[in-house]
Each structure stands twice: as structure tokens, then as C-alpha cells.
Amino acid sequence: MQIDTLLKAVQDGTMDIREAKEQLARAPFEDLGFAKLDTHRALRTGFAEVVYCQNKADDFLVEIFKRLLQTNGEVMGTRCSPQQYELLKKHLPDLHYDPVSRIAKIEKAKTRTGLIAVCTAGTADIAVAEECAQTAEFFGQNVERFYDIGVSGLHRLLAKIDRIQKANCVVAVAGMEGALASVIGGLVANPVIAVPTSVGYGANLHGLSALLTMINSCSNGVATVNIDNGFGAGFLASQINRLATRKE
């Protein structure tokens, strides 16, 4: 239970102080034996814990999803395989799955704020971009997508630049040589998060060439996350957008 919900329940008289103290005594994490769920992460950071599904044992994955849903009223998992989704769906009938981003989630209705622009160099980068975009949306951010606007056809980017410049944060997702982030970084006033992808031929080295280009960018205001780390970019973009829209 979120701390504000718990305090409201005590205020309304639907929960007594003893029960509230018992729930708080289980903070700041819930020990499942095989996992320690960070049930106070949303209280500390504003964003609840998200499940990385890949390589998790089936029974562990199901229990983690169920406990986080019970605690937060919603749950999201990244890098979820179709087989894992089918398993989870048997226990959580309301679970939704996107095979492109490989995100599985049950999401509460929410009002989204601000604006994050998520851009890709090519259509092969969309899977990583969708992991980013859907992560930010889950965390309550408005996202606009600008896909297939890479530097091999610069006019495609320039046709959209007016809208991209309005975003509080821009995410540039690119493989090959990873030049998109530097180009965008020279055209916008707000932070750019560069996401190298493993898209490319042999000398791309599974994304290493794009990573090196991005961390050596000559454009100011460009920060780089790990190869194919759409979730990390979406989380960071959400923090930046939250700062930009925060009311003092």
C-alpha cells in the first residue's frame, strides 16, 4: 500500500493505528526469501520498482508480479518473453503485453504531464525506443514519438524539429554509427539522452561503435545510457520531465 493511501485510511477511520503500524513495520522492503521487494521506492524516488523479467525463474517472477501489484496497484515488467507473458497471464488476467517493447504491465489510469520526445534513427531501433517511451508513459509522462529520422536522410529530422524542440527532454535511439544524438544535441535547448542500439553490421560490434560515438559527442547536453537500455533512458527522461513540470 502506498504511504499516502495508508495515511488517508487512518484519517478516514477505515484502518486503525495498530494495523497501520504493522504495515509500516514491514518497510522499507518485503523479504520474499528469493527477493527483497523495495516497497518504499515510490515514496523515496517517485517511481515504483519495475521488474526485469529476463532470466528469472517462473515461480519467482509470478510471485514478484503479484506482490508488486498488491502493493502499488500496478506493475510493469521489462524484457518479458512471450512465454513469460503467457505464464503471468494465467495468474494476472488483466496483464497487457507489447511484443515490440517486450513490456508486460497492469497500469492504473493517470494524468500524464510535460513532453518527452523519443526519436529513432531507423525502424530497426523501434523496439528499444518503445521500451523507453512506454516506461516514461507508465511513470506518468507525455511522450511523442519521432521514428525513422536518421542522418542518412536529414530532411526527415528537420521536418520534425519544431516539435522536437518543444520537448523537455529528447531521447535519441540509434545504432550503426550512432550520429543521431549529436545532430539533435546541436538543434535543441533541453537535455538529450542518447541510447546506442545493437543494430548494425559487423564493425558495429553489437552497439559498441554507437556507444563510443555517443559518449564522445561534440554536442553539449548529451548524456548516454547503456547499449539497448530503453528502460534506463525512459526512467531518466521521466526524472528530467518531472523536474521541468514541477510546481514549486
C-alpha positions as protocol buffer text, in pm:
chain_id: "A"
residue {
  index: 1
  type: MET
  ca { x: 0 y: 0 z: 0 }
}
residue {
  index: 2
  type: GLN
  ca { x: 129 y: 348 z: -86 }
}
residue {
  index: 3
  type: ILE
  ca { x: 206 y: 561 z: 221 }
}
residue {
  index: 4
  type: ASP
  ca { x: -43 y: 833 z: 124 }
}
residue {
  index: 5
  type: THR
  ca { x: -319 y: 571 z: 84 }
}
residue {
  index: 6
  type: LEU
  ca { x: -232 y: 425 z: 423 }
}
residue {
  index: 7
  type: LEU
  ca { x: -241 y: 765 z: 597 }
}
residue {
  index: 8
  type: LYS
  ca { x: -570 y: 851 z: 429 }
}
residue {
  index: 9
  type: ALA
  ca { x: -718 y: 522 z: 552 }
}
residue {
  index: 10
  type: VAL
  ca { x: -615 y: 607 z: 908 }
}
residue {
  index: 11
  type: GLN
  ca { x: -759 y: 957 z: 871 }
}
residue {
  index: 12
  type: ASP
  ca { x: -1089 y: 821 z: 736 }
}
residue {
  index: 13
  type: GLY
  ca { x: -1112 y: 559 z: 1009 }
}
residue {
  index: 14
  type: THR
  ca { x: -1109 y: 263 z: 768 }
}
residue {
  index: 15
  type: MET
  ca { x: -778 y: 144 z: 918 }
}
residue {
  index: 16
  type: ASP
  ca { x: -677 y: 159 z: 1283 }
}
residue {
  index: 17
  type: ILE
  ca { x: -339 y: 278 z: 1404 }
}
residue {
  index: 18
  type: ARG
  ca { x: -229 y: -72 z: 1505 }
}
residue {
  index: 19
  type: GLU
  ca { x: -280 y: -210 z: 1153 }
}
residue {
  index: 20
  type: ALA
  ca { x: -106 y: 91 z: 1003 }
}
residue {
  index: 21
  type: LYS
  ca { x: 192 y: 38 z: 1233 }
}
residue {
  index: 22
  type: GLU
  ca { x: 209 y: -328 z: 1129 }
}
residue {
  index: 23
  type: GLN
  ca { x: 222 y: -229 z: 764 }
}
residue {
  index: 24
  type: LEU
  ca { x: 489 y: 33 z: 827 }
}
residue {
  index: 25
  type: ALA
  ca { x: 691 y: -222 z: 1024 }
}
residue {
  index: 26
  type: ARG
  ca { x: 733 y: -421 z: 702 }
}
residue {
  index: 27
  type: ALA
  ca { x: 908 y: -122 z: 546 }
}
residue {
  index: 28
  type: PRO
  ca { x: 1134 y: -45 z: 374 }
}
residue {
  index: 29
  type: PHE
  ca { x: 1126 y: -377 z: 188 }
}
residue {
  index: 30
  type: GLU
  ca { x: 938 y: -705 z: 182 }
}
residue {
  index: 31
  type: ASP
  ca { x: 1156 y: -1013 z: 213 }
}
residue {
  index: 32
  type: LEU
  ca { x: 1026 y: -1298 z: -4 }
}
residue {
  index: 33
  type: GLY
  ca { x: 1331 y: -1512 z: 61 }
}
residue {
  index: 34
  type: PHE
  ca { x: 1438 y: -1522 z: -302 }
}
residue {
  index: 35
  type: ALA
  ca { x: 1381 y: -1146 z: -348 }
}
residue {
  index: 36
  type: LYS
  ca { x: 1358 y: -832 z: -139 }
}
residue {
  index: 37
  type: LEU
  ca { x: 1092 y: -607 z: -288 }
}
residue {
  index: 38
  type: ASP
  ca { x: 1162 y: -235 z: -247 }
}
residue {
  index: 39
  type: THR
  ca { x: 812 y: -137 z: -142 }
}
residue {
  index: 40
  type: HIS
  ca { x: 917 y: 217 z: -46 }
}
residue {
  index: 41
  type: ARG
  ca { x: 1090 y: 303 z: -372 }
}
residue {
  index: 42
  type: ALA
  ca { x: 797 y: 512 z: -495 }
}
residue {
  index: 43
  type: LEU
  ca { x: 799 y: 705 z: -166 }
}
residue {
  index: 44
  type: ARG
  ca { x: 1173 y: 779 z: -195 }
}
residue {
  index: 45
  type: THR
  ca { x: 1206 y: 837 z: -569 }
}
residue {
  index: 46
  type: GLY
  ca { x: 854 y: 892 z: -703 }
}
residue {
  index: 47
  type: PHE
  ca { x: 877 y: 578 z: -918 }
}
residue {
  index: 48
  type: ALA
  ca { x: 782 y: 228 z: -806 }
}
residue {
  index: 49
  type: GLU
  ca { x: 1006 y: -75 z: -859 }
}
residue {
  index: 50
  type: VAL
  ca { x: 993 y: -231 z: -1207 }
}
residue {
  index: 51
  type: VAL
  ca { x: 1059 y: -599 z: -1277 }
}
residue {
  index: 52
  type: TYR
  ca { x: 1340 y: -711 z: -1508 }
}
residue {
  index: 53
  type: CYS
  ca { x: 1187 y: -1037 z: -1632 }
}
residue {
  index: 54
  type: GLN
  ca { x: 1471 y: -1192 z: -1829 }
}
residue {
  index: 55
  type: ASN
  ca { x: 1639 y: -1495 z: -1662 }
}
residue {
  index: 56
  type: LYS
  ca { x: 1400 y: -1500 z: -1366 }
}
residue {
  index: 57
  type: ALA
  ca { x: 1261 y: -1837 z: -1256 }
}
residue {
  index: 58
  type: ASP
  ca { x: 891 y: -1879 z: -1336 }
}
residue {
  index: 59
  type: ASP
  ca { x: 771 y: -1911 z: -976 }
}
residue {
  index: 60
  type: PHE
  ca { x: 979 y: -1614 z: -866 }
}
residue {
  index: 61
  type: LEU
  ca { x: 851 y: -1399 z: -1150 }
}
residue {
  index: 62
  type: VAL
  ca { x: 486 y: -1473 z: -1076 }
}
residue {
  index: 63
  type: GLU
  ca { x: 520 y: -1403 z: -705 }
}
residue {
  index: 64
  type: ILE
  ca { x: 709 y: -1076 z: -762 }
}
residue {
  index: 65
  type: PHE
  ca { x: 445 y: -951 z: -1007 }
}
residue {
  index: 66
  type: LYS
  ca { x: 162 y: -1042 z: -770 }
}
residue {
  index: 67
  type: ARG
  ca { x: 323 y: -876 z: -467 }
}
residue {
  index: 68
  type: LEU
  ca { x: 413 y: -554 z: -651 }
}
residue {
  index: 69
  type: LEU
  ca { x: 60 y: -531 z: -793 }
}
residue {
  index: 70
  type: GLN
  ca { x: -83 y: -578 z: -445 }
}
residue {
  index: 71
  type: THR
  ca { x: 148 y: -311 z: -304 }
}
residue {
  index: 72
  type: ASN
  ca { x: 132 y: -46 z: -578 }
}
residue {
  index: 73
  type: GLY
  ca { x: -197 y: -113 z: -758 }
}
residue {
  index: 74
  type: GLU
  ca { x: 0 y: -152 z: -1082 }
}
residue {
  index: 75
  type: VAL
  ca { x: 306 y: -337 z: -1205 }
}
residue {
  index: 76
  type: MET
  ca { x: 539 y: -330 z: -1504 }
}
residue {
  index: 77
  type: GLY
  ca { x: 799 y: -577 z: -1627 }
}
residue {
  index: 78
  type: THR
  ca { x: 1064 y: -525 z: -1895 }
}
residue {
  index: 79
  type: ARG
  ca { x: 1234 y: -780 z: -2123 }
}
residue {
  index: 80
  type: CYS
  ca { x: 940 y: -1015 z: -2083 }
}
residue {
  index: 81
  type: SER
  ca { x: 934 y: -1305 z: -2328 }
}
residue {
  index: 82
  type: PRO
  ca { x: 608 y: -1426 z: -2487 }
}
residue {
  index: 83
  type: GLN
  ca { x: 636 y: -1744 z: -2280 }
}
residue {
  index: 84
  type: GLN
  ca { x: 673 y: -1546 z: -1958 }
}
residue {
  index: 85
  type: TYR
  ca { x: 374 y: -1334 z: -2053 }
}
residue {
  index: 86
  type: GLU
  ca { x: 156 y: -1643 z: -2108 }
}
residue {
  index: 87
  type: LEU
  ca { x: 263 y: -1773 z: -1768 }
}
residue {
  index: 88
  type: LEU
  ca { x: 190 y: -1443 z: -1594 }
}
residue {
  index: 89
  type: LYS
  ca { x: -142 y: -1401 z: -1774 }
}
residue {
  index: 90
  type: LYS
  ca { x: -273 y: -1720 z: -1610 }
}
residue {
  index: 91
  type: HIS
  ca { x: -230 y: -1558 z: -1269 }
}
residue {
  index: 92
  type: LEU
  ca { x: -298 y: -1196 z: -1367 }
}
residue {
  index: 93
  type: PRO
  ca { x: -581 y: -1187 z: -1626 }
}
residue {
  index: 94
  type: ASP
  ca { x: -562 y: -807 z: -1663 }
}
residue {
  index: 95
  type: LEU
  ca { x: -198 y: -815 z: -1773 }
}
residue {
  index: 96
  type: HIS
  ca { x: -122 y: -648 z: -2108 }
}
residue {
  index: 97
  type: TYR
  ca { x: 177 y: -727 z: -2328 }
}
residue {
  index: 98
  type: ASP
  ca { x: 352 y: -543 z: -2609 }
}
residue {
  index: 99
  type: PRO
  ca { x: 569 y: -781 z: -2816 }
}
residue {
  index: 100
  type: VAL
  ca { x: 768 y: -493 z: -2969 }
}
residue {
  index: 101
  type: SER
  ca { x: 896 y: -341 z: -2643 }
}
residue {
  index: 102
  type: ARG
  ca { x: 859 y: -672 z: -2453 }
}
residue {
  index: 103
  type: ILE
  ca { x: 683 y: -485 z: -2173 }
}
residue {
  index: 104
  type: ALA
  ca { x: 415 y: -657 z: -1963 }
}
residue {
  index: 105
  type: LYS
  ca { x: 207 y: -436 z: -1736 }
}
residue {
  index: 106
  type: ILE
  ca { x: -108 y: -363 z: -1543 }
}
residue {
  index: 107
  type: GLU
  ca { x: -145 y: 13 z: -1530 }
}
residue {
  index: 108
  type: LYS
  ca { x: -362 y: 249 z: -1329 }
}
residue {
  index: 109
  type: ALA
  ca { x: -535 y: 539 z: -1501 }
}
residue {
  index: 110
  type: LYS
  ca { x: -324 y: 852 z: -1467 }
}
residue {
  index: 111
  type: THR
  ca { x: -290 y: 1206 z: -1595 }
}
residue {
  index: 112
  type: ARG
  ca { x: 30 y: 1247 z: -1796 }
}
residue {
  index: 113
  type: THR
  ca { x: 233 y: 1567 z: -1787 }
}
residue {
  index: 114
  type: GLY
  ca { x: 504 y: 1752 z: -1977 }
}
residue {
  index: 115
  type: LEU
  ca { x: 657 y: 1624 z: -2300 }
}
residue {
  index: 116
  type: ILE
  ca { x: 934 y: 1382 z: -2387 }
}
residue {
  index: 117
  type: ALA
  ca { x: 1037 y: 1330 z: -2750 }
}
residue {
  index: 118
  type: VAL
  ca { x: 1157 y: 980 z: -2835 }
}
residue {
  index: 119
  type: CYS
  ca { x: 1342 y: 966 z: -3168 }
}
residue {
  index: 120
  type: THR
  ca { x: 1496 y: 679 z: -3362 }
}
residue {
  index: 121
  type: ALA
  ca { x: 1744 y: 674 z: -3646 }
}
residue {
  index: 122
  type: GLY
  ca { x: 1571 y: 379 z: -3813 }
}
residue {
  index: 123
  type: THR
  ca { x: 1281 y: 140 z: -3778 }
}
residue {
  index: 124
  type: ALA
  ca { x: 1518 y: -131 z: -3651 }
}
residue {
  index: 125
  type: ASP
  ca { x: 1566 y: 84 z: -3338 }
}
residue {
  index: 126
  type: ILE
  ca { x: 1196 y: 98 z: -3252 }
}
residue {
  index: 127
  type: ALA
  ca { x: 1197 y: -194 z: -3007 }
}
residue {
  index: 128
  type: VAL
  ca { x: 1442 y: -10 z: -2779 }
}
residue {
  index: 129
  type: ALA
  ca { x: 1260 y: 320 z: -2834 }
}
residue {
  index: 130
  type: GLU
  ca { x: 927 y: 165 z: -2736 }
}
residue {
  index: 131
  type: GLU
  ca { x: 1079 y: 27 z: -2415 }
}
residue {
  index: 132
  type: CYS
  ca { x: 1183 y: 386 z: -2343 }
}
residue {
  index: 133
  type: ALA
  ca { x: 856 y: 550 z: -2445 }
}
residue {
  index: 134
  type: GLN
  ca { x: 630 y: 305 z: -2262 }
}
residue {
  index: 135
  type: THR
  ca { x: 843 y: 326 z: -1949 }
}
residue {
  index: 136
  type: ALA
  ca { x: 803 y: 704 z: -1945 }
}
residue {
  index: 137
  type: GLU
  ca { x: 429 y: 675 z: -2008 }
}
residue {
  index: 138
  type: PHE
  ca { x: 393 y: 424 z: -1724 }
}
residue {
  index: 139
  type: PHE
  ca { x: 563 y: 680 z: -1498 }
}
residue {
  index: 140
  type: GLY
  ca { x: 309 y: 947 z: -1595 }
}
residue {
  index: 141
  type: GLN
  ca { x: 486 y: 1139 z: -1873 }
}
residue {
  index: 142
  type: ASN
  ca { x: 356 y: 1256 z: -2210 }
}
residue {
  index: 143
  type: VAL
  ca { x: 560 y: 1105 z: -2493 }
}
residue {
  index: 144
  type: GLU
  ca { x: 568 y: 1192 z: -2861 }
}
residue {
  index: 145
  type: ARG
  ca { x: 739 y: 952 z: -3100 }
}
residue {
  index: 146
  type: PHE
  ca { x: 954 y: 1052 z: -3398 }
}
residue {
  index: 147
  type: TYR
  ca { x: 1067 y: 734 z: -3569 }
}
residue {
  index: 148
  type: ASP
  ca { x: 1295 y: 677 z: -3870 }
}
residue {
  index: 149
  type: ILE
  ca { x: 1451 y: 1024 z: -3881 }
}
residue {
  index: 150
  type: GLY
  ca { x: 1817 y: 925 z: -3901 }
}
residue {
  index: 151
  type: VAL
  ca { x: 2106 y: 1120 z: -4051 }
}
residue {
  index: 152
  type: SER
  ca { x: 2105 y: 928 z: -4380 }
}
residue {
  index: 153
  type: GLY
  ca { x: 1803 y: 1143 z: -4469 }
}
residue {
  index: 154
  type: LEU
  ca { x: 1848 y: 1456 z: -4261 }
}
residue {
  index: 155
  type: HIS
  ca { x: 1543 y: 1627 z: -4413 }
}
residue {
  index: 156
  type: ARG
  ca { x: 1322 y: 1383 z: -4221 }
}
residue {
  index: 157
  type: LEU
  ca { x: 1460 y: 1512 z: -3891 }
}
residue {
  index: 158
  type: LEU
  ca { x: 1443 y: 1876 z: -3995 }
}
residue {
  index: 159
  type: ALA
  ca { x: 1077 y: 1833 z: -4090 }
}
residue {
  index: 160
  type: LYS
  ca { x: 1000 y: 1744 z: -3727 }
}
residue {
  index: 161
  type: ILE
  ca { x: 1249 y: 1962 z: -3543 }
}
residue {
  index: 162
  type: ASP
  ca { x: 999 y: 2234 z: -3441 }
}
residue {
  index: 163
  type: ARG
  ca { x: 801 y: 1980 z: -3238 }
}
residue {
  index: 164
  type: ILE
  ca { x: 1111 y: 1806 z: -3100 }
}
residue {
  index: 165
  type: GLN
  ca { x: 1242 y: 2141 z: -2974 }
}
residue {
  index: 166
  type: LYS
  ca { x: 930 y: 2181 z: -2758 }
}
residue {
  index: 167
  type: ALA
  ca { x: 1008 y: 1870 z: -2554 }
}
residue {
  index: 168
  type: ASN
  ca { x: 1153 y: 1900 z: -2203 }
}
residue {
  index: 169
  type: CYS
  ca { x: 1383 y: 1611 z: -2284 }
}
residue {
  index: 170
  type: VAL
  ca { x: 1477 y: 1431 z: -2607 }
}
residue {
  index: 171
  type: VAL
  ca { x: 1577 y: 1066 z: -2633 }
}
residue {
  index: 172
  type: ALA
  ca { x: 1783 y: 973 z: -2941 }
}
residue {
  index: 173
  type: VAL
  ca { x: 1790 y: 599 z: -3014 }
}
residue {
  index: 174
  type: ALA
  ca { x: 2034 y: 486 z: -3283 }
}
residue {
  index: 175
  type: GLY
  ca { x: 2255 y: 200 z: -3391 }
}
residue {
  index: 176
  type: MET
  ca { x: 2510 y: 187 z: -3675 }
}
residue {
  index: 177
  type: GLU
  ca { x: 2744 y: 483 z: -3606 }
}
residue {
  index: 178
  type: GLY
  ca { x: 2502 y: 650 z: -3360 }
}
residue {
  index: 179
  type: ALA
  ca { x: 2525 y: 1001 z: -3506 }
}
residue {
  index: 180
  type: LEU
  ca { x: 2162 y: 1099 z: -3440 }
}
residue {
  index: 181
  type: ALA
  ca { x: 2223 y: 1210 z: -3081 }
}
residue {
  index: 182
  type: SER
  ca { x: 2496 y: 1456 z: -3179 }
}
residue {
  index: 183
  type: VAL
  ca { x: 2284 y: 1608 z: -3454 }
}
residue {
  index: 184
  type: ILE
  ca { x: 1981 y: 1652 z: -3228 }
}
residue {
  index: 185
  type: GLY
  ca { x: 2204 y: 1783 z: -2948 }
}
residue {
  index: 186
  type: GLY
  ca { x: 2307 y: 2071 z: -3170 }
}
residue {
  index: 187
  type: LEU
  ca { x: 1948 y: 2164 z: -3250 }
}
residue {
  index: 188
  type: VAL
  ca { x: 1765 y: 2164 z: -2916 }
}
residue {
  index: 189
  type: ALA
  ca { x: 1794 y: 2360 z: -2591 }
}
residue {
  index: 190
  type: ASN
  ca { x: 1699 y: 2082 z: -2349 }
}
residue {
  index: 191
  type: PRO
  ca { x: 1882 y: 1764 z: -2242 }
}
residue {
  index: 192
  type: VAL
  ca { x: 1935 y: 1478 z: -2488 }
}
residue {
  index: 193
  type: ILE
  ca { x: 1961 y: 1118 z: -2372 }
}
residue {
  index: 194
  type: ALA
  ca { x: 2150 y: 904 z: -2622 }
}
residue {
  index: 195
  type: VAL
  ca { x: 2065 y: 534 z: -2645 }
}
residue {
  index: 196
  type: PRO
  ca { x: 2303 y: 322 z: -2854 }
}
residue {
  index: 197
  type: THR
  ca { x: 2145 y: 10 z: -3000 }
}
residue {
  index: 198
  type: SER
  ca { x: 2299 y: -316 z: -3116 }
}
residue {
  index: 199
  type: VAL
  ca { x: 2161 y: -257 z: -3466 }
}
residue {
  index: 200
  type: GLY
  ca { x: 2431 y: -268 z: -3734 }
}
residue {
  index: 201
  type: TYR
  ca { x: 2679 y: -475 z: -3931 }
}
residue {
  index: 202
  type: GLY
  ca { x: 2994 y: -644 z: -3800 }
}
residue {
  index: 203
  type: ALA
  ca { x: 3205 y: -340 z: -3712 }
}
residue {
  index: 204
  type: ASN
  ca { x: 2910 y: -208 z: -3514 }
}
residue {
  index: 205
  type: LEU
  ca { x: 3031 y: -462 z: -3253 }
}
residue {
  index: 206
  type: HIS
  ca { x: 2680 y: -518 z: -3114 }
}
residue {
  index: 207
  type: GLY
  ca { x: 2635 y: -148 z: -3035 }
}
residue {
  index: 208
  type: LEU
  ca { x: 2984 y: -61 z: -2918 }
}
residue {
  index: 209
  type: SER
  ca { x: 3051 y: 169 z: -3215 }
}
residue {
  index: 210
  type: ALA
  ca { x: 2731 y: 367 z: -3145 }
}
residue {
  index: 211
  type: LEU
  ca { x: 2813 y: 379 z: -2774 }
}
residue {
  index: 212
  type: LEU
  ca { x: 3160 y: 522 z: -2840 }
}
residue {
  index: 213
  type: THR
  ca { x: 3022 y: 780 z: -3082 }
}
residue {
  index: 214
  type: MET
  ca { x: 2762 y: 894 z: -2832 }
}
residue {
  index: 215
  type: ILE
  ca { x: 2989 y: 925 z: -2531 }
}
residue {
  index: 216
  type: ASN
  ca { x: 3236 y: 1118 z: -2750 }
}
residue {
  index: 217
  type: SER
  ca { x: 2968 y: 1352 z: -2885 }
}
residue {
  index: 218
  type: CYS
  ca { x: 3084 y: 1706 z: -2960 }
}
residue {
  index: 219
  type: SER
  ca { x: 2733 y: 1835 z: -2884 }
}
residue {
  index: 220
  type: ASN
  ca { x: 2683 y: 1968 z: -2534 }
}
residue {
  index: 221
  type: GLY
  ca { x: 2398 y: 1843 z: -2318 }
}
residue {
  index: 222
  type: VAL
  ca { x: 2410 y: 1481 z: -2441 }
}
residue {
  index: 223
  type: ALA
  ca { x: 2421 y: 1201 z: -2184 }
}
residue {
  index: 224
  type: THR
  ca { x: 2448 y: 834 z: -2281 }
}
residue {
  index: 225
  type: VAL
  ca { x: 2295 y: 521 z: -2129 }
}
residue {
  index: 226
  type: ASN
  ca { x: 2398 y: 162 z: -2190 }
}
residue {
  index: 227
  type: ILE
  ca { x: 2350 y: -30 z: -2516 }
}
residue {
  index: 228
  type: ASP
  ca { x: 1981 y: -115 z: -2580 }
}
residue {
  index: 229
  type: ASN
  ca { x: 1885 y: 32 z: -2241 }
}
residue {
  index: 230
  type: GLY
  ca { x: 1549 y: 178 z: -2333 }
}
residue {
  index: 231
  type: PHE
  ca { x: 1423 y: 142 z: -1977 }
}
residue {
  index: 232
  type: GLY
  ca { x: 1713 y: 342 z: -1832 }
}
residue {
  index: 233
  type: ALA
  ca { x: 1655 y: 619 z: -2086 }
}
residue {
  index: 234
  type: GLY
  ca { x: 1282 y: 627 z: -2013 }
}
residue {
  index: 235
  type: PHE
  ca { x: 1345 y: 648 z: -1640 }
}
residue {
  index: 236
  type: LEU
  ca { x: 1598 y: 930 z: -1673 }
}
residue {
  index: 237
  type: ALA
  ca { x: 1379 y: 1118 z: -1919 }
}
residue {
  index: 238
  type: SER
  ca { x: 1091 y: 1089 z: -1672 }
}
residue {
  index: 239
  type: GLN
  ca { x: 1303 y: 1243 z: -1396 }
}
residue {
  index: 240
  type: ILE
  ca { x: 1403 y: 1534 z: -1622 }
}
residue {
  index: 241
  type: ASN
  ca { x: 1046 y: 1589 z: -1738 }
}
residue {
  index: 242
  type: ARG
  ca { x: 921 y: 1576 z: -1380 }
}
residue {
  index: 243
  type: LEU
  ca { x: 1169 y: 1848 z: -1281 }
}
residue {
  index: 244
  type: ALA
  ca { x: 1062 y: 2062 z: -1578 }
}
residue {
  index: 245
  type: THR
  ca { x: 694 y: 2039 z: -1485 }
}
residue {
  index: 246
  type: ARG
  ca { x: 725 y: 2051 z: -1107 }
}
residue {
  index: 247
  type: LYS
  ca { x: 527 y: 2327 z: -940 }
}
residue {
  index: 248
  type: GLU
  ca { x: 713 y: 2494 z: -656 }
}
